[in-house]
Amino acid sequence: MSGELNLMALLKTMSPRLNEGDYVFCTTISQKDINPEKIIGLFKENEGWTVIIDKQFADELGLSYSYIASWITLTIHSSLEAVGLTAAFSNALANEGISCNVVAAYYHDHIFVAKSDAEKAIKILERLALDNH
């Protein structure tokens, strides 16, 4: 099942959803001691593994972090080949002074913003969708 490619359709129907919880980005040399069921995101870099996990779980493991985020999911099934969606929502957030860290997964785009910016970010994304109707 392939996702939506049309930018206007994506923007109209992206419907942002704020997931409950606090999320952190940690780095570790090995992810083998981390329960895979608890990992939200995982990426291998030359310097080590970046792991996105729930803050409480990171605290239990004694992992350090410097950024506490909220996790927003765009509920539209976007194609990995879609052009312009990330630029559109990241520009809308940047214009309001909100930094975002984006994970494009198979079905959805996921946006991590500073915890203090979560509600404002949701409003901006909802407005972006409405402006494209």
C-alpha positions in Angstrom: 0.0 0.0 0.0 1.6 3.2 -1.1 1.1 6.6 0.6 -0.2 9.9 -0.7 2.2 11.8 -3.0 0.1 15.0 -3.7 1.3 17.8 -1.5 -2.0 19.7 -1.4 -3.8 16.5 -0.4 -1.2 15.8 2.3 -1.5 19.3 3.7 -5.3 19.2 3.7 -5.6 15.9 5.5 -2.4 15.6 7.7 -4.3 15.9 11.0 -1.6 16.3 13.6 -2.0 14.1 16.8 -0.1 14.9 20.0 1.1 11.6 21.6 1.1 11.5 25.4 4.4 11.5 27.2 7.8 13.1 27.3 10.4 11.8 24.8 14.2 12.2 24.7 17.0 11.6 22.3 19.8 9.6 23.8 23.1 8.2 22.4 24.6 4.9 23.3 27.4 2.7 22.0 25.1 -0.3 22.0 21.3 -0.6 22.0 21.4 -4.3 23.0 20.5 -3.6 26.6 17.4 -1.5 25.7 14.1 -3.3 25.4 13.2 -3.0 21.6 9.5 -2.7 22.6 10.4 0.6 24.4 12.2 2.2 21.5 10.3 4.8 19.5 13.2 5.5 17.0 16.7 4.1 16.4 19.4 5.3 14.1 23.0 4.2 13.7 25.6 7.0 13.3 29.4 6.7 13.1 29.5 8.0 16.7 27.0 5.5 18.1 23.3 4.8 18.3 20.7 7.5 18.6 17.7 6.2 20.5 14.4 8.0 20.9 12.6 6.7 24.0 10.2 7.8 26.7 11.9 10.1 29.2 10.9 7.9 32.2 12.4 4.8 30.5 15.7 6.8 29.8 15.8 7.8 33.5 15.3 4.2 34.6 18.3 3.2 32.3 20.4 6.1 33.5 20.8 7.5 30.0 21.6 11.1 29.6 19.7 13.6 27.4 19.6 17.3 27.0 16.2 17.8 25.2 12.8 16.9 26.3 10.3 16.7 23.5 6.7 16.1 22.7 5.9 13.8 19.8 3.4 14.8 17.1 2.2 12.3 14.5 0.8 13.5 11.2 -1.9 10.9 10.7 -2.0 11.0 6.9 -0.2 8.1 5.2 2.4 10.0 3.3 4.6 8.4 0.6 8.3 8.3 1.3 8.6 9.8 -2.2 6.3 12.8 -1.5 7.9 16.1 -2.2 7.5 19.2 0.0 5.6 18.0 3.1 8.5 18.3 5.4 9.5 21.7 4.0 5.9 23.0 4.4 5.4 22.0 8.0 9.0 22.7 9.1 8.8 26.2 7.6 5.5 26.9 9.3 7.0 25.9 12.6 10.2 27.8 12.0 8.3 31.0 11.2 6.9 30.8 14.7 10.3 30.1 16.3 9.7 26.3 16.9 12.5 23.8 16.2 11.4 20.4 15.0 13.1 17.1 14.6 11.5 14.9 12.0 11.3 11.2 11.6 9.8 10.0 8.3 8.5 6.4 8.9 6.8 4.1 6.4 3.2 5.3 7.2 3.5 8.6 8.8 5.7 11.6 9.5 6.6 12.2 13.2 7.6 15.5 14.6 9.4 16.0 17.9 9.2 19.6 19.3 10.3 21.0 22.6 7.8 20.1 25.3 7.1 23.7 26.0 6.1 24.3 22.3 3.8 21.3 21.9 0.4 23.0 22.0 1.6 25.9 19.9 3.0 23.5 17.3 -0.3 21.6 17.1 -2.2 24.9 16.5 0.3 25.9 13.8 0.0 22.5 12.1 -3.8 22.6 12.3 -3.8 26.1 10.8 -1.5 24.9 8.0 -4.0 22.2 7.1 -7.0 24.6 7.2 -5.1 27.1 5.0 -4.8 24.5 2.3 -8.5 23.6 2.1 
